[in-house]
């Protein structure tokens, strides 16, 4: 798996994710591709959206795109189009003759299943969310049977299923059992997200004024930005709030800040390669997720905060307590509690030496445990162990 001759097909048939976009899913794709290339692999990408924000170091990666269609498409027609696009991608993947097919799970894709039935190769399915449930609950899902059948086929074809969190792994195991996929086949592993510690370096705080408190992420209700603005209004110690990102609640956040008389720095959306610059000057970083029963995410922002040597104030929810070590690399607070959030930020703003100490420990933790190389190593570990166990046939 580490030789220069390894040919990898990375597949993303999700029409909501441009390979070269600014959202977290796009960053994830780019970093996994980088990790493969760092191993000496030749990588080709197969996707349904290209995107316009191509990092210079990935400009030479071959990208094969099969488009699905426009936003105004009828949901039922769109689902059929997604299946057709995935089938075309599978044909392209087969033609490339890869040694490894590494696919990001998407609704209605059967790429792994199609390729595995015709080609002897290693297969990895990367699952970042329970998409069938998400689509049914938050969007429109017309043909759930087809979506579940596609998932079952992908699970049967995968050697390894890498899940971003334990809740996602539980969902995968349940789906496999429901579909009659044999227990233990494929191997399901939990592999949280990571960070590029070469790209995101320790930042220098801006000492010309109150400490800068930064949030990075899409401005959507489930990111808790409104709680953060409320915390800023409750602050008893001076600090400045910087919001990096854009989204549907931006207007609400701006109006909320105006009601409180807050001067919030609204940076807007930035390309992944510009995140380090957006973090520059900050002293504290925040992940204020609200209370939720299904927090199955592995937030990229928290890993990037740590790599930037910033102490993280985060909600005690989901996977975050396994990433942010309370009192050592950051501070955990109850979700949906602006008062507790304000107190935690105030305490760090008032004690810059403690903030720097926590930030240094966060950086060390990211370097030791959460690089993208470590993510890929953990994903491929079951394949490596299987090779080690394989019997050696003596020459005739």
C-alpha positions in Angstrom: 0.0 0.0 0.0 3.0 2.3 0.2 4.7 1.7 -3.1 5.0 4.3 -5.8 3.1 2.1 -8.2 -0.1 2.1 -6.2 -2.9 3.5 -8.4 -5.8 5.0 -6.4 -9.2 6.0 -7.7 -10.8 8.5 -5.2 -14.6 8.7 -5.9 -17.1 11.2 -4.8 -20.6 10.9 -6.4 -22.2 13.4 -4.1 -23.7 16.3 -6.1 -23.5 18.5 -3.0 -19.7 18.3 -2.8 -17.4 20.0 -5.2 -14.0 18.4 -5.1 -12.3 21.8 -5.1 -14.8 23.8 -3.0 -14.6 25.6 0.3 -16.8 23.4 2.5 -15.5 21.0 5.0 -16.3 18.0 2.9 -14.2 19.4 0.0 -11.3 20.0 2.4 -11.6 16.4 3.6 -11.4 15.1 0.0 -8.4 17.2 -0.8 -6.5 16.2 2.3 -7.2 12.5 1.8 -5.8 12.8 -1.7 -2.7 14.6 -0.3 -2.2 11.8 2.2 -2.4 9.2 -0.6 0.1 11.2 -2.7 2.4 11.5 0.3 2.5 7.7 0.4 3.8 7.8 -3.2 0.4 6.8 -4.8 -0.8 7.9 -8.2 -4.3 9.3 -7.5 -7.1 10.1 -10.0 -10.3 11.7 -8.8 -13.8 10.7 -10.1 -16.6 13.0 -9.1 -19.8 14.7 -10.2 -18.6 18.3 -9.3 -15.2 19.8 -9.9 -15.3 23.2 -8.1 -13.3 26.4 -8.8 -10.9 26.6 -5.8 -8.1 24.4 -7.0 -5.1 24.4 -4.7 -1.8 24.7 -6.6 -0.4 21.5 -5.1 -3.4 19.5 -6.5 -3.6 21.2 -9.9 -1.9 18.2 -11.5 -4.3 15.6 -10.2 -6.4 14.1 -13.0 -10.1 14.8 -12.3 -12.9 13.0 -14.2 -16.3 14.6 -13.9 -19.8 13.3 -14.8 -22.4 15.9 -14.1 -25.8 15.2 -12.5 -27.8 18.2 -13.3 -29.1 21.6 -12.2 -30.6 22.6 -8.8 -34.1 22.9 -10.2 -34.4 19.3 -11.2 -37.4 17.3 -9.8 -36.2 15.2 -6.8 -37.3 11.9 -8.3 -35.6 12.7 -11.6 -32.5 13.9 -9.8 -32.2 10.6 -7.8 -32.3 8.7 -11.1 -29.7 11.1 -12.5 -27.4 10.5 -9.5 -27.6 6.7 -10.1 -26.8 7.1 -13.8 -23.9 9.5 -13.0 -22.5 7.0 -10.5 -22.7 4.2 -13.1 -20.8 6.3 -15.6 -18.2 7.1 -12.9 -17.8 3.3 -12.3 -17.1 2.7 -16.0 -14.4 5.4 -15.9 -12.9 3.9 -12.7 -12.8 0.5 -14.3 -11.0 1.9 -17.4 -8.3 3.4 -15.1 -7.5 0.0 -13.7 -6.8 1.1 -10.1 -5.2 -0.9 -7.3 -7.4 0.8 -4.7 -10.8 2.4 -5.0 -11.4 4.8 -2.1 -15.0 6.2 -2.2 -16.7 8.8 -0.1 -20.2 7.4 0.6 -23.0 9.1 -1.3 -26.6 8.4 -1.8 -27.4 6.1 -4.8 -23.8 5.4 -5.7 -22.9 1.8 -6.6 -19.3 2.5 -7.8 -17.6 0.1 -5.4 -20.0 -2.7 -6.1 -19.8 -2.3 -9.8 -16.0 -2.1 -9.8 -15.4 -4.9 -7.3 -17.5 -7.3 -9.4 -15.2 -6.8 -12.4 -11.8 -6.0 -11.0 -9.5 -7.4 -8.3 -8.6 -4.4 -6.1 -8.8 -3.1 -2.6 -11.9 -1.1 -1.7 -12.4 1.5 1.0 -15.8 3.1 1.7 -15.6 6.3 3.7 -18.8 7.2 5.6 -19.0 10.7 7.0 -22.8 10.9 7.8 -25.9 8.7 7.9 -27.0 10.1 4.6 -30.2 8.2 4.1 -31.5 9.6 7.5 -30.2 13.1 6.7 -31.9 13.2 3.3 -35.2 11.9 4.6 -35.2 14.3 7.6 -33.7 17.5 6.2 -34.3 17.4 2.5 -36.3 15.2 0.1 -35.9 11.4 -0.3 -38.2 9.9 -2.9 -36.8 6.4 -3.4 -35.5 5.3 0.0 -35.5 1.7 -1.0 -33.1 2.4 -3.8 -30.8 4.4 -1.5 -30.7 1.6 1.1 -30.1 -1.0 -1.6 -27.2 1.1 -3.0 -25.7 1.3 0.6 -26.1 -2.5 1.1 -24.3 -3.1 -2.2 -21.5 -0.7 -1.3 -21.0 -2.4 2.1 -20.8 -5.8 0.5 -18.2 -4.6 -1.9 -16.0 -2.8 0.7 -13.0 -4.3 2.4 -13.0 -1.5 4.9 -15.6 1.0 6.0 -14.0 4.0 7.7 -16.6 5.9 9.8 -15.9 9.4 11.0 -17.5 8.8 14.5 -18.9 6.0 16.6 -22.5 7.1 16.0 -21.9 6.8 12.2 -20.3 3.4 12.7 -23.3 2.3 14.7 -25.6 3.4 11.8 -23.4 1.5 9.3 -23.5 -1.7 11.4 -27.3 -1.5 11.7 -27.6 -0.9 7.9 -25.3 -3.9 7.3 -27.3 -6.2 9.6 -30.6 -5.1 8.0 -29.3 -5.9 4.6 -28.0 -9.3 5.6 -24.3 -8.3 5.1 -22.2 -10.9 7.1 -21.1 -9.7 10.5 -17.5 -8.5 10.4 -17.4 -8.2 6.7 -16.5 -5.5 5.8 -14.3 -4.3 8.6 -15.8 -1.2 10.2 -13.3 1.2 11.8 -13.9 4.6 13.5 -11.5 7.2 12.0 -12.1 10.8 13.1 -11.0 13.7 10.9 -7.6 15.2 10.9 -5.6 18.3 10.0 -2.7 19.3 7.8 -0.2 20.5 10.4 2.1 21.7 7.7 -0.6 23.9 6.2 -2.1 25.1 9.5 0.8 26.5 11.6 0.7 28.1 15.1 -0.6 31.7 14.9 0.6 34.8 16.6 -2.0 36.6 18.7 -2.9 40.2 18.0 -1.8 42.0 21.1 -3.0 45.4 19.8 -6.3 45.5 21.7 -8.5 42.9 23.4 -8.0 39.2 22.5 -9.5 38.0 19.3 -12.0 35.1 19.6 -12.5 33.2 16.3 -15.2 30.9 14.9 -14.7 29.2 11.5 -17.6 27.4 9.8 -20.8 27.7 7.8 -23.3 30.0 9.4 -26.0 27.5 9.9 -28.3 26.9 12.9 -26.5 23.7 14.1 -23.2 25.5 14.5 -24.4 27.5 17.4 -23.2 30.9 16.1 -26.2 32.7 17.7 -25.1 31.3 21.1 -21.6 32.7 20.5 -22.9 36.1 19.7 -25.1 36.0 22.8 -22.0 35.0 24.8 -20.1 38.0 23.4 -23.0 40.2 24.7 -22.6 38.7 28.1 -18.8 39.0 28.3 -17.4 40.6 31.5 -13.9 40.7 30.0 -13.1 42.6 26.8 -12.6 40.4 23.7 -13.2 40.8 20.0 -15.3 38.3 17.9 -14.3 37.2 14.4 -16.6 35.0 12.4 -15.1 33.3 9.4 -17.7 31.8 7.1 -21.0 32.5 5.4 -24.4 30.8 5.3 -28.2 31.1 5.8 -28.2 32.6 9.3 -25.7 35.4 8.5 -28.4 38.1 8.4 -29.8 36.9 11.7 -26.4 37.0 13.3 -25.7 40.5 12.0 -29.0 41.7 13.3 -28.4 40.0 16.6 -25.0 41.7 16.9 -26.5 45.0 16.1 -29.2 44.7 18.8 -26.4 44.1 21.3 -24.3 46.9 20.0 -21.5 44.5 19.2 -18.8 45.2 16.6 -18.3 41.7 15.1 -15.7 41.1 12.4 -17.6 39.2 9.6 -14.9 37.7 7.3 -17.2 35.7 5.1 -16.4 32.4 3.4 -12.7 31.8 2.5 -11.0 29.1 0.5 -9.4 26.2 2.5 -5.9 27.4 1.7 -6.8 30.8 3.3 -7.9 29.4 6.6 -4.5 29.8 8.2 -4.5 33.5 7.4 -8.1 33.8 8.7 -6.9 32.4 12.0 -3.9 34.7 12.3 -4.1 37.1 15.2 -6.6 35.0 17.2 -6.0 34.1 20.8 -9.0 31.7 21.4 -11.1 29.6 19.1 -14.7 28.4 19.6 -16.9 25.4 18.5 -20.2 26.3 20.2 -22.4 23.5 18.9 -26.0 23.5 20.3 -27.6 20.6 22.1 -28.5 17.8 19.8 -29.4 14.1 20.0 -27.5 13.1 16.8 -24.2 15.0 16.9 -22.3 12.5 14.8 -19.9 15.0 13.3 -16.1 15.2 13.5 -15.6 18.9 13.1 -12.7 19.9 10.9 -12.6 23.3 12.6 -11.6 21.9 16.0 -8.6 20.1 14.5 -7.6 23.2 12.6 -7.9 25.3 15.8 -5.6 22.9 17.6 -3.0 22.9 14.8 -3.0 26.7 14.9 -2.0 26.4 18.6 -5.3 28.0 19.7 -7.1 26.9 22.9 -10.5 25.6 22.0 -13.7 26.4 23.9 -16.2 23.7 22.7 -19.5 22.2 23.6 -19.4 19.0 25.6 -21.2 17.0 22.9 -20.6 14.2 20.5 -17.0 13.5 19.6 -15.6 16.8 21.0 -14.6 15.5 24.4 -12.3 13.0 22.7 -10.6 15.8 20.7 -10.6 18.7 23.2 -9.0 17.6 26.5 -10.8 19.7 29.1 -8.3 21.8 31.0 -5.3 20.7 29.0 -5.9 21.7 25.3 -9.1 23.7 25.8 -12.3 24.1 27.8 -15.6 22.1 27.4 -18.9 23.8 28.3 -22.5 22.6 28.2 -24.1 23.0 24.8 -26.7 25.8 24.2 -25.5 27.7 27.3 -24.3 31.2 26.3 -23.6 32.1 30.0 -21.2 29.2 30.4 -19.7 29.9 27.0 -19.1 33.6 28.0 -17.5 32.6 31.3 -15.1 30.1 29.7 -14.0 32.6 27.0 -13.7 35.4 29.6 -11.5 33.2 31.8 -9.1 32.6 28.9 -9.2 36.2 27.7 -8.2 37.3 31.2 -5.3 34.8 31.5 -3.3 34.9 28.2 -0.5 32.7 29.6 -3.0 29.9 30.3 -4.5 30.4 26.9 -1.1 30.0 25.3 -0.3 27.0 27.4 -3.5 25.2 26.3 -2.9 26.2 22.7 0.6 24.7 22.7 -0.8 21.5 24.1 -3.5 21.4 21.5 -0.8 21.8 18.7 1.2 18.9 20.2 -1.9 16.7 20.3 -2.7 17.4 16.7 0.9 16.6 15.6 1.0 13.4 17.6 -2.5 11.9 16.8 -4.5 13.8 14.2 -2.5 14.4 11.0 -4.1 13.2 7.7 -1.3 10.7 7.4 -2.5 9.2 10.7 -6.1 9.2 9.4 -5.1 7.3 6.3 -2.9 4.9 8.2 -5.9 4.1 10.5 -8.2 3.6 7.5 -5.8 1.2 5.8 -4.7 -0.7 8.9 -7.2 -3.6 8.4 -5.9 -4.1 4.9 -2.3 -4.1 6.1 -3.1 -6.6 8.8 -4.9 -8.8 6.3 -1.8 -8.9 4.1 0.4 -9.7 7.1 -1.9 -12.7 7.9 -2.0 -13.9 4.3 -0.2 -17.3 3.8 3.0 -17.2 1.8 3.1 -19.7 -1.1 6.5 -21.3 -1.6 7.8 -21.2 -5.1 7.4 -24.4 -7.1 
